[in-house]
Amino acid sequence: MASITIRQLDEKAKRRLRLRAARHGRSMEDEARTILRNASAGEDIGTDPPARHVPTRMPDQQRPRPQDDRPADAGKRVLLIIGGGIAAYKSLDLVRRLKERGITVRCILTRAAQEFITALSAGALSGEHAHTDLFDPAVELDIGHIRLARETDLVVVAPATADLMAKMAGGSADDLASAVLLATDHTVLIAPAMNPSMWAHPATRRNLATLVDDGVVVVGPNAGEMAEAEEAGIGRMAEPLEIVAAALPFLASVGHGNTLTGRRVIVTSGPTHEPIDPVRYIANRSSGKQGHAIAAAAAASGAEVILISGPVILPDPAGVKTIKVETAQDMLAAVTRALPADVAIFAAAVADWRIDKPKANKIKKTPRGSPKLGLVENPDVLAMIAHMASGRPRLVIGFAAETERIIEHAKAKLARKGCDWILANDVSVSSGVMGGDRNTIHLVTAEGVESWPPQSKEEVARALVERIADALPGATGE
Ligand SMILES: Cc1cc2nc3c(=O)[nH]c(=O)nc-3n(C[C@H](O)[C@H](O)[C@H](O)COP(=O)(O)O)c2cc1C
């Protein structure tokens, strides 16, 4: 393959590539490689593959737009509150990452934040005046702090310092940041960043619990090295792209209302690992991207979400209780413990079989030849929950990963498993679904089949959440 350099692309192509890369959380080089890989597998560059069926019930706003220069979240507004921590410099990059998706960003810097970065740089990067002072006569003539709190779609606090978290938990309002946080009625997403001892302190744990209880959504902190020499542990602020990824489902839900408020939703995601011995296992290629996107979209719509995830390399979605499991049997036990629920969505690729007698010690090579492995069937988590005599979730939804005769197999699976809906998708290698960012869904219900056009896994998640909200009797809405 001929080699290309991003620099050789014209400005328009570069801009489109930058936006696509930001949307997928990849570098521009990785995005270019993905486009080339998809193109060689048959996808048109920059346009969606043609839909096989016209969607029958998808409202206009759920129809995926053609992949143009405007990401779905373009035009949304974020109010970014920057606290006084060493990670404040990363918030300037966060401003850029949000802006390149077409999101309007307004910044507030606390007094301590201005010891680390300047309002000038935050203002220059956001393209808007950066606010610092509660008693700014120019802004407060028309009660500016209340307008700042209201005229946004999401409030992000990054870095959320220990002090800022304490002020939020205590309801203090003695500066612009805390007053705005108390006045806002929008979702607040915090990205804590502090020394591991500060993070582990009982006072911070209490404040965190209060904030979560108040509906504040938390992303990170991550484990790693601290800015202080020879300090490591949990306390590093989530990376800017992780914060963007956590913010997107909340921005995507703007305008749809909190359609799942008061609902409890269980989602399973990822593969399972079935041990052969202590170091080997049977697995599959599920990445967990679809299940995690569904969990994030349900949480962004106001649901209490319990995500039961097999081993994946994805970050835990913000605002979701994530329970990590390894085997199909662990998954069944975790699902059973998480009940009751209004909705259960089984997006995990649970292994059909496990090794009958996993070995306690690593199997050694011997001259006698290969070991003989016996398989036994795993519990069918979807069918067991769908057939529960009492306490069954009102809506039980399964996925059918098929490589041929997709709809026919999905219809048979719906009948066999006793669930309410099946989302069937083509997972043959050429579809790029397993591990990829896009999905083509056929929603199979007792009423018939709806074929959705190809769209991102986040768009599939959003569409599914809207369908669930429509289907649940007495949806609470906003
Ligand atoms: C060099 C330096 C780095 C700091 N980094 C952090 C930090 O990462 N997280 C934190 O919670 N506090 C940190 N602090 C302490 C805060 O700056 C201090 O608690 C401040 O009052 C927080 O103000 P805020 O509420 O405006 O964020 C740091 C202080 C100094 C001097």
Ligand as a Chemical Component Dictionary entry (heavy atoms), coordinates in Angstrom:
data_LIG
# 
_chem_comp.id                   LIG 
_chem_comp.type                 NON-POLYMER 
_chem_comp.pdbx_formal_charge   0 
_chem_comp.three_letter_code    LIG 
# 
loop_
_chem_comp_atom.comp_id 
_chem_comp_atom.atom_id 
_chem_comp_atom.alt_atom_id 
_chem_comp_atom.type_symbol 
_chem_comp_atom.charge 
_chem_comp_atom.model_Cartn_x 
_chem_comp_atom.model_Cartn_y 
_chem_comp_atom.model_Cartn_z 
_chem_comp_atom.pdbx_ordinal 
LIG C1  C1  C 0 1.172   22.749 43.253 1  
LIG C2  C2  C 0 -0.186  22.423 43.773 2  
LIG C3  C3  C 0 -0.907  21.417 43.195 3  
LIG C4  C4  C 0 -2.156  21.061 43.662 4  
LIG N1  N1  N 0 -2.854  20.059 43.055 5  
LIG C5  C5  C 0 -4.052  19.698 43.552 6  
LIG C6  C6  C 0 -4.764  18.629 42.958 7  
LIG O1  O1  O 0 -4.344  18.014 41.974 8  
LIG N2  N2  N 0 -5.972  18.291 43.484 9  
LIG C7  C7  C 0 -6.480  18.928 44.564 10 
LIG O2  O2  O 0 -7.557  18.555 45.005 11 
LIG N3  N3  N 0 -5.820  19.956 45.128 12 
LIG C8  C8  C 0 -4.637  20.367 44.660 13 
LIG N4  N4  N 0 -3.954  21.391 45.242 14 
LIG C9  C9  C 0 -4.598  22.118 46.342 15 
LIG C10 C10 C 0 -5.633  23.102 45.802 16 
LIG O3  O3  O 0 -5.038  24.018 44.908 17 
LIG C11 C11 C 0 -6.359  23.824 46.919 18 
LIG O4  O4  O 0 -7.057  22.904 47.728 19 
LIG C12 C12 C 0 -7.305  24.863 46.396 20 
LIG O5  O5  O 0 -7.928  25.513 47.471 21 
LIG C13 C13 C 0 -8.355  24.254 45.489 22 
LIG O6  O6  O 0 -9.148  25.286 44.978 23 
LIG P1  P1  P 0 -10.447 25.044 44.110 24 
LIG O7  O7  O 0 -11.572 24.790 45.064 25 
LIG O8  O8  O 0 -10.627 26.310 43.404 26 
LIG O9  O9  O 0 -10.193 23.917 43.215 27 
LIG C14 C14 C 0 -2.716  21.769 44.768 28 
LIG C15 C15 C 0 -1.994  22.818 45.344 29 
LIG C16 C16 C 0 -0.734  23.133 44.866 30 
LIG C17 C17 C 0 0.016   24.262 45.515 31 
# 
loop_
_chem_comp_bond.comp_id 
_chem_comp_bond.atom_id_1 
_chem_comp_bond.atom_id_2 
_chem_comp_bond.value_order 
_chem_comp_bond.pdbx_ordinal 
LIG C1  C2  SING 1  
LIG C2  C3  SING 2  
LIG C2  C16 DOUB 3  
LIG C3  C4  DOUB 4  
LIG C4  N1  SING 5  
LIG C4  C14 SING 6  
LIG N1  C5  DOUB 7  
LIG C5  C6  SING 8  
LIG C5  C8  SING 9  
LIG C6  O1  DOUB 10 
LIG C6  N2  SING 11 
LIG N2  C7  SING 12 
LIG C7  O2  DOUB 13 
LIG C7  N3  SING 14 
LIG N3  C8  DOUB 15 
LIG C8  N4  SING 16 
LIG N4  C9  SING 17 
LIG N4  C14 SING 18 
LIG C9  C10 SING 19 
LIG C10 O3  SING 20 
LIG C10 C11 SING 21 
LIG C11 O4  SING 22 
LIG C11 C12 SING 23 
LIG C12 O5  SING 24 
LIG C12 C13 SING 25 
LIG C13 O6  SING 26 
LIG O6  P1  SING 27 
LIG P1  O7  DOUB 28 
LIG P1  O8  SING 29 
LIG P1  O9  SING 30 
LIG C14 C15 DOUB 31 
LIG C15 C16 SING 32 
LIG C16 C17 SING 33 
# 
